[in-house]
């Protein structure tokens, strides 16, 4: 396993991994924000009345 770092620069791999994980997290959050159930900014559109 240690020989793989001779093929790839560890700094570039770590930066690439961080960029990939950050963009994946942003993508997941935007997908959740586009749904009615998990949109925490606008609130839930289904409100319960206390009649």
DSSP file (Angstrom, degrees, kcal/mol; ACC not computed):
  #  RESIDUE AA STRUCTURE BP1 BP2  ACC     N-H-->O    O-->H-N    N-H-->O    O-->H-N    TCO  KAPPA ALPHA  PHI   PSI    X-CA   Y-CA   Z-CA
    1    1 A X    >         0   0    0      0, 0.0     3,-1.4     0, 0.0     4,-0.4   0.000 360.0 360.0 360.0 -33.3    0.0    0.0    0.0
    2    2 A X  T >   +     0   0    0      1,-0.3     3,-0.9     2,-0.2     4,-0.2   0.739 360.0  67.6 -68.0 -19.8    2.8    2.4    0.7
    3    3 A X  T >> S+     0   0    0      1,-0.2     3,-1.2     2,-0.2     4,-0.7   0.686  82.4  73.7 -74.3 -16.4    4.0    2.2   -2.9
    4    4 A X  H X> S+     0   0    0     -3,-1.4     4,-1.8     1,-0.3     3,-0.7   0.808  87.6  62.4 -66.6 -26.3    0.9    3.9   -4.2
    5    5 A X  H <4 S+     0   0    0     -3,-0.9     5,-0.3    -4,-0.4    -1,-0.3   0.640  94.6  61.8 -76.2 -12.1    2.3    7.2   -2.8
    6    6 A X  H <4 S+     0   0    0     -3,-1.2    -1,-0.2    -4,-0.2    -2,-0.2   0.762 108.6  42.9 -76.2 -25.5    5.2    6.8   -5.2
    7    7 A X  H << S+     0   0    0     -3,-0.7     2,-0.4    -4,-0.7    -2,-0.2   0.839 120.4  39.4 -85.2 -35.8    2.7    7.0   -8.0
    8    8 A X  S  < S-     0   0    0     -4,-1.8     2,-0.5     4,-0.0    -1,-0.2  -0.915  83.5-117.4-120.8 142.3    0.6    9.9   -6.7
    9    9 A X     >  -     0   0    0     -2,-0.4     4,-2.2     1,-0.1     5,-0.2  -0.649  22.7-143.4 -74.1 123.2    1.6   13.0   -4.8
   10   10 A X  H  > S+     0   0    0     -2,-0.5     4,-2.4    -5,-0.3     5,-0.2   0.849  97.4  53.9 -60.6 -35.0    0.0   12.8   -1.4
   11   11 A X  H  > S+     0   0    0      1,-0.2     4,-2.3     2,-0.2    -1,-0.2   0.923 110.4  45.9 -65.7 -42.5   -0.8   16.6   -1.2
   12   12 A X  H  > S+     0   0    0      2,-0.2     4,-2.5     1,-0.2    -2,-0.2   0.873 112.5  51.5 -68.1 -35.8   -2.6   16.5   -4.5
   13   13 A X  H  X S+     0   0    0     -4,-2.2     4,-2.5     2,-0.2    -2,-0.2   0.928 111.9  46.1 -65.6 -44.4   -4.6   13.4   -3.5
   14   14 A X  H  X S+     0   0    0     -4,-2.4     4,-2.4     2,-0.2    -2,-0.2   0.894 114.2  47.8 -67.0 -39.8   -5.6   15.0   -0.2
   15   15 A X  H  X S+     0   0    0     -4,-2.3     4,-2.5     2,-0.2    -1,-0.2   0.921 113.3  48.4 -66.2 -42.8   -6.6   18.2   -1.8
   16   16 A X  H  X S+     0   0    0     -4,-2.5     4,-2.4     1,-0.2    -2,-0.2   0.899 111.9  49.1 -63.2 -40.5   -8.6   16.3   -4.5
   17   17 A X  H  X S+     0   0    0     -4,-2.5     4,-2.6     2,-0.2    -2,-0.2   0.902 111.5  49.2 -65.3 -41.2  -10.3   14.2   -1.8
   18   18 A X  H  X S+     0   0    0     -4,-2.4     4,-2.3     2,-0.2    -2,-0.2   0.912 112.5  47.5 -65.3 -42.2  -11.2   17.3    0.2
   19   19 A X  H  X S+     0   0    0     -4,-2.5     4,-2.4     2,-0.2     5,-0.2   0.910 113.1  49.1 -65.1 -42.0  -12.6   19.1   -2.9
   20   20 A X  H  X S+     0   0    0     -4,-2.4     4,-2.2    -5,-0.2    -2,-0.2   0.928 113.1  45.8 -63.3 -45.8  -14.6   16.0   -3.9
   21   21 A X  H  X S+     0   0    0     -4,-2.6     4,-2.2     2,-0.2    -2,-0.2   0.880 113.0  50.3 -67.6 -37.1  -16.1   15.5   -0.4
   22   22 A X  H  X S+     0   0    0     -4,-2.3     4,-2.4     2,-0.2    -1,-0.2   0.923 112.2  46.5 -66.3 -43.5  -17.0   19.2   -0.1
   23   23 A X  H  X S+     0   0    0     -4,-2.4     4,-2.2     1,-0.2    -2,-0.2   0.864 111.8  52.0 -68.0 -33.7  -18.7   19.2   -3.4
   24   24 A X  H  X S+     0   0    0     -4,-2.2     4,-2.4    -5,-0.2    -1,-0.2   0.901 110.0  48.9 -65.9 -40.6  -20.5   16.0   -2.6
   25   25 A X  H  X S+     0   0    0     -4,-2.2     4,-2.3     2,-0.2    -2,-0.2   0.912 111.9  48.3 -65.3 -42.3  -21.7   17.5    0.7
   26   26 A X  H  X S+     0   0    0     -4,-2.4     4,-2.3     2,-0.2    -2,-0.2   0.907 111.5  50.8 -63.7 -41.7  -22.9   20.7   -1.0
   27   27 A X  H  X S+     0   0    0     -4,-2.2     4,-2.2     2,-0.2    -2,-0.2   0.921 110.7  48.1 -62.2 -45.0  -24.7   18.6   -3.7
   28   28 A X  H  X S+     0   0    0     -4,-2.4     4,-2.3     1,-0.2    -1,-0.2   0.906 111.7  50.1 -63.7 -41.3  -26.5   16.5   -1.0
   29   29 A X  H  X S+     0   0    0     -4,-2.3     4,-2.3     1,-0.2    -1,-0.2   0.899 111.0  48.6 -65.9 -39.4  -27.5   19.6    0.9
   30   30 A X  H  X S+     0   0    0     -4,-2.3     4,-1.2     2,-0.2    -1,-0.2   0.867 110.1  52.0 -68.6 -34.8  -29.0   21.3   -2.2
   31   31 A X  H  < S+     0   0    0     -4,-2.2     4,-0.4     2,-0.2     3,-0.3   0.921 111.6  46.8 -64.5 -42.4  -30.8   18.1   -3.1
   32   32 A X  H >< S+     0   0    0     -4,-2.3     3,-1.1     1,-0.2     6,-0.3   0.874 109.1  54.6 -66.8 -36.3  -32.3   18.1    0.4
   33   33 A X  H 3< S+     0   0    0     -4,-2.3    -1,-0.2     1,-0.2    -2,-0.2   0.757 100.9  60.6 -68.4 -22.7  -33.2   21.8    0.2
   34   34 A X  T 3< S+     0   0    0     -4,-1.2    -1,-0.2    -3,-0.3     2,-0.2   0.603  93.1  80.8 -81.1  -9.7  -35.1   21.1   -3.1
   35   35 A X  S <  S-     0   0    0     -3,-1.1     4,-0.3    -4,-0.4    -3,-0.0  -0.617  77.2-134.8 -93.7 156.5  -37.5   18.7   -1.3
   36   36 A X  S    S+     0   0    0     -2,-0.2     3,-0.5     1,-0.2     9,-0.3   0.845 101.9  52.4 -75.6 -33.9  -40.5   19.8    0.7
   37   37 A X  S    S+     0   0    0      1,-0.2    -1,-0.2     7,-0.1    -4,-0.1   0.883 117.6  33.1 -72.5 -38.4  -39.9   17.4    3.6
   38   38 A X  S    S+     0   0    0     -6,-0.3     2,-1.1     5,-0.0    -1,-0.2   0.188  80.7 119.6-108.4  16.4  -36.3   18.3    4.3
   39   39 A X     >  +     0   0    0     -3,-0.5     4,-0.7    -4,-0.3    -6,-0.1  -0.718  32.3 174.1 -83.7 102.3  -36.2   22.1    3.4
   40   40 A X  T  4  +     0   0    0     -2,-1.1    -1,-0.2     1,-0.2     4,-0.1   0.544  69.2  61.5 -88.0  -7.5  -35.2   23.6    6.7
   41   41 A X  T  4 S+     0   0    0      2,-0.1    -1,-0.2     1,-0.1     3,-0.1   0.908 113.6  29.4 -85.0 -44.5  -34.9   27.1    5.4
   42   42 A X  T  4 S-     0   0    0      1,-0.2    -2,-0.2    -6,-0.0    -1,-0.1   0.613 108.5-129.6 -90.0 -13.3  -38.5   27.7    4.3
   43   43 A X     <  -     0   0    0     -4,-0.7     2,-0.2     2,-0.0    -1,-0.2  -0.124  40.3 -44.8  86.4 171.0  -40.1   25.4    6.9
   44   44 A X        -     0   0    0      1,-0.1    -7,-0.1     2,-0.1    -8,-0.0  -0.544  38.6-150.3 -78.2 138.5  -42.5   22.7    6.4
   45   45 A X  S    S+     0   0    0     -9,-0.3     2,-0.9    -2,-0.2    -1,-0.1   0.643  82.0  80.1 -82.2 -14.7  -45.5   23.4    4.1
   46   46 A X        +     0   0    0    -10,-0.1     2,-0.4    -9,-0.0    -2,-0.1  -0.827  64.1 178.0 -95.4 106.5  -47.7   20.9    6.1
   47   47 A X        -     0   0    0     -2,-0.9     2,-0.4     0, 0.0    -2,-0.0  -0.858  23.5-132.7-108.9 144.4  -48.8   22.7    9.2
   48   48 A X        -     0   0    0     -2,-0.4     2,-0.3     2,-0.0    -2,-0.0  -0.800  16.7-144.7 -96.2 134.7  -51.1   21.2   11.8
   49   49 A X        -     0   0    0     -2,-0.4     2,-0.2     1,-0.1     0, 0.0  -0.728   8.2-140.5 -97.0 149.1  -54.1   23.2   13.0
   50   50 A X              0   0    0     -2,-0.3    -1,-0.1     1,-0.2    -2,-0.0  -0.263 360.0 360.0-102.6  45.8  -55.3   23.0   16.6
   51   51 A X              0   0    0     -2,-0.2    -1,-0.2     0, 0.0    -2,-0.0   0.456 360.0 360.0 -79.8 360.0  -59.0   23.1   15.8
